[in-house]
Amino acid sequence: MVFLTIKNESKSEYIEKRSKFLGTAFPCKTEAEALNIIDSVKTKYWDARHNCYAFIVDEGRTSRFSDDGEPHGTAGKPILEVINGKKLVNVLVVVTRYFGGVLLGTGGLVRAYTTATKEALENATTVEMIPCTVCEVCCDYQDHGTLLKLTESKAEILGTSFAEKVTLSFALKDEDIEDYKKSLTETFSARLSLTEKEKRVIGFNI
């Protein structure tokens, strides 16, 4: 299954009529993980009036949201709609509000929670999660530079080990494996071979 998510935690800050809205977006895989993160955010911002949230996890199979005391439909649902609108899954967004003493009304609240969420997600790195095969190629030291250049253009480099020979580990999209094998054979006159290790879903920046 191919899907979009975020790679890193990211933040935003939005002020509306002296109320401060702190948006925090998290990559998150399961509901249990999301609830643990929400608890930690509430602990961190214990003095805030509200910690509203929404998440879509389990690769899109589970979603929840909470207004955390704000008027019904003004916080959690707008957060969820932004996540949905960006077609993201495995994402949690918590928007923390410090009340500024001025009531914002329904429209103002929806706008504030929507804006804080959008900005938090825009500050994150979005990645496309794609089924891949983790592969290895071993080569002599003199071939390492050429191998790295060939591989970087087609795969996500995972690591390199240097021993008697150099072993390059990388993730190839399943659809690119045959093309890579052909390029490897042509570049090194069939001296090097590809070893397929395991299947994994890898994030590629978009």
C-alpha positions as CSV (number, residue, x, y, z in Angstrom):
1,M,0.0,0.0,0.0
2,V,1.4,3.4,-1.0
3,F,0.4,6.3,1.3
4,L,1.5,9.8,2.3
5,T,2.7,10.7,5.9
6,I,5.1,13.0,7.6
7,K,8.7,12.2,8.5
8,N,9.3,14.4,11.5
9,E,7.6,16.3,14.4
10,S,6.8,19.9,13.4
11,K,5.3,22.9,15.1
12,S,3.4,26.1,14.4
13,E,2.2,29.1,16.3
14,Y,-0.9,31.2,15.5
15,I,-2.3,34.1,17.5
16,E,-5.9,35.2,17.2
17,K,-7.2,38.0,19.4
18,R,-4.5,37.3,22.1
19,S,-5.3,33.6,22.1
20,K,-2.2,31.5,21.3
21,F,-2.6,28.3,19.3
22,L,0.4,26.0,19.3
23,G,0.1,23.3,16.6
24,T,2.3,20.1,16.9
25,A,2.2,17.4,14.2
26,F,3.6,14.0,14.9
27,P,4.3,10.9,12.7
28,C,2.3,8.2,14.5
29,K,1.4,4.6,13.5
30,T,-1.1,3.3,16.1
31,E,-3.9,4.6,18.3
32,A,-2.0,3.6,21.4
33,E,1.0,5.6,20.3
34,A,-1.2,8.6,19.5
35,L,-2.9,8.5,22.9
36,N,0.5,8.3,24.7
37,I,1.7,11.3,22.7
38,I,-1.5,13.3,23.5
39,D,-0.9,12.5,27.2
40,S,2.6,13.8,27.0
41,V,1.5,17.0,25.3
42,K,-1.1,17.6,28.0
43,T,1.6,17.2,30.6
44,K,3.9,19.6,28.8
45,Y,1.2,22.2,28.3
46,W,-0.5,21.6,31.6
47,D,-1.4,25.2,32.0
48,A,-3.2,25.6,28.7
49,R,-6.9,25.9,28.4
50,H,-7.3,23.3,25.7
51,N,-5.3,20.5,24.0
52,C,-7.5,19.6,21.0
53,Y,-6.4,16.9,18.6
54,A,-7.1,14.6,15.6
55,F,-5.3,11.6,14.3
56,I,-5.5,9.1,11.4
57,V,-3.4,6.0,12.1
58,D,-3.2,2.3,11.1
59,E,-2.5,3.4,7.5
60,G,-5.9,5.1,7.4
61,R,-8.0,2.5,9.1
62,T,-8.5,4.4,12.4
63,S,-9.3,8.1,13.0
64,R,-10.3,10.0,16.2
65,F,-10.7,13.7,17.2
66,S,-11.4,15.7,20.3
67,D,-12.6,19.3,21.0
68,D,-11.2,19.0,24.6
69,G,-13.8,21.4,25.9
70,E,-14.1,23.8,23.0
71,P,-17.6,24.2,21.4
72,H,-18.6,21.1,19.5
73,G,-17.2,20.9,16.0
74,T,-14.9,23.9,16.3
75,A,-11.5,22.2,17.0
76,G,-11.1,18.4,16.6
77,K,-13.1,18.1,13.4
78,P,-11.3,21.0,11.6
79,I,-8.0,19.5,12.5
80,L,-9.1,16.1,11.1
81,E,-10.4,17.8,7.9
82,V,-7.0,19.4,7.3
83,I,-5.2,16.0,7.7
84,N,-7.7,14.4,5.4
85,G,-7.4,17.2,2.9
86,K,-3.7,16.7,2.6
87,K,-4.4,12.9,2.1
88,L,-2.1,12.1,5.1
89,V,-2.2,9.0,7.3
90,N,-0.2,7.8,10.3
91,V,-0.4,11.4,11.6
92,L,-1.4,13.1,14.8
93,V,-1.9,16.8,15.3
94,V,-2.4,18.4,18.7
95,V,-3.3,22.1,18.8
96,T,-2.8,23.7,22.3
97,R,-4.7,26.9,23.1
98,Y,-3.8,29.5,25.6
99,F,-6.9,31.6,26.1
100,G,-6.3,35.3,25.6
101,G,-9.4,36.6,27.3
102,V,-11.5,37.4,24.1
103,L,-14.1,34.9,22.8
104,L,-13.5,34.1,19.2
105,G,-16.9,32.7,18.2
106,T,-17.5,29.5,16.2
107,G,-16.0,30.9,13.0
108,G,-12.9,32.3,14.7
109,L,-12.2,29.0,16.5
110,V,-12.5,26.9,13.3
111,R,-10.2,29.3,11.5
112,A,-7.6,29.3,14.3
113,Y,-7.5,25.5,14.7
114,T,-7.5,25.0,10.9
115,T,-4.6,27.5,10.4
116,A,-2.5,26.1,13.3
117,T,-2.9,22.6,11.8
118,K,-2.1,23.6,8.2
119,E,1.0,25.4,9.3
120,A,2.3,22.6,11.5
121,L,1.9,20.1,8.7
122,E,3.4,22.4,6.1
123,N,6.5,22.7,8.4
124,A,6.9,18.9,8.3
125,T,8.6,16.8,5.6
126,T,6.0,14.9,3.7
127,V,7.0,11.4,2.5
128,E,5.5,8.9,0.3
129,M,5.6,5.4,1.8
130,I,6.3,2.8,-0.9
131,P,6.8,-1.0,-0.7
132,C,10.5,-1.6,-1.3
133,T,13.1,-4.3,-1.1
134,V,16.1,-3.8,1.0
135,C,19.2,-4.9,-1.0
136,E,22.9,-5.1,-0.7
137,V,25.8,-5.0,-3.2
138,C,29.4,-5.8,-2.3
139,C,32.2,-4.3,-4.3
140,D,35.9,-3.6,-4.2
141,Y,37.0,-0.2,-2.8
142,Q,37.9,1.1,-6.3
143,D,34.3,0.5,-7.4
144,H,32.6,2.1,-4.5
145,G,32.3,5.6,-5.9
146,T,30.8,4.4,-9.2
147,L,28.4,2.1,-7.4
148,L,27.3,4.8,-5.0
149,K,26.6,7.2,-7.9
150,L,24.6,4.6,-9.7
151,T,22.6,3.6,-6.7
152,E,21.9,7.1,-5.3
153,S,20.0,8.0,-8.5
154,K,17.7,5.0,-8.2
155,A,17.4,4.1,-4.5
156,E,17.3,5.2,-0.9
157,I,20.7,4.6,0.7
158,L,20.5,2.9,4.1
159,G,24.1,2.4,5.0
160,T,27.6,1.4,4.1
161,S,30.0,-1.0,5.8
162,F,33.7,-1.1,5.1
163,A,35.6,-4.3,5.7
164,E,37.6,-6.5,3.2
165,K,35.1,-5.2,0.7
166,V,32.5,-2.4,0.7
167,T,28.9,-3.4,1.3
168,L,26.3,-0.9,0.3
169,S,22.8,-1.3,1.7
170,F,19.8,0.4,0.1
171,A,16.1,0.3,-0.5
172,L,14.8,-0.1,-4.0
173,K,11.2,0.4,-5.0
174,D,9.9,-3.0,-6.1
175,E,9.0,-1.6,-9.5
176,D,12.7,-0.5,-10.1
177,I,14.5,-3.7,-9.2
178,E,14.8,-5.1,-12.7
179,D,16.0,-1.8,-14.1
180,Y,18.6,-1.5,-11.4
181,K,19.9,-5.1,-12.0
182,K,20.3,-4.2,-15.7
183,S,22.1,-1.0,-14.9
184,L,24.4,-2.8,-12.4
185,T,25.2,-5.5,-15.0
186,E,26.0,-3.0,-17.7
187,T,28.0,-0.6,-15.5
188,F,30.2,-3.3,-14.0
189,S,30.3,-5.9,-16.8
190,A,28.4,-8.4,-14.6
191,R,31.1,-8.3,-11.9
192,L,28.7,-7.3,-9.2
193,S,25.4,-8.8,-8.1
194,L,22.4,-7.7,-6.2
195,T,21.3,-9.5,-3.0
196,E,17.7,-9.0,-2.0
197,K,17.4,-9.1,1.8
198,E,13.8,-8.2,3.0
199,K,10.6,-6.3,2.1
200,R,10.0,-3.0,3.9
201,V,7.9,0.1,3.4
202,I,10.2,3.1,3.0
203,G,9.5,6.9,3.0
204,F,10.6,8.9,0.0
205,N,10.6,12.7,0.2
206,I,8.2,14.4,-2.2
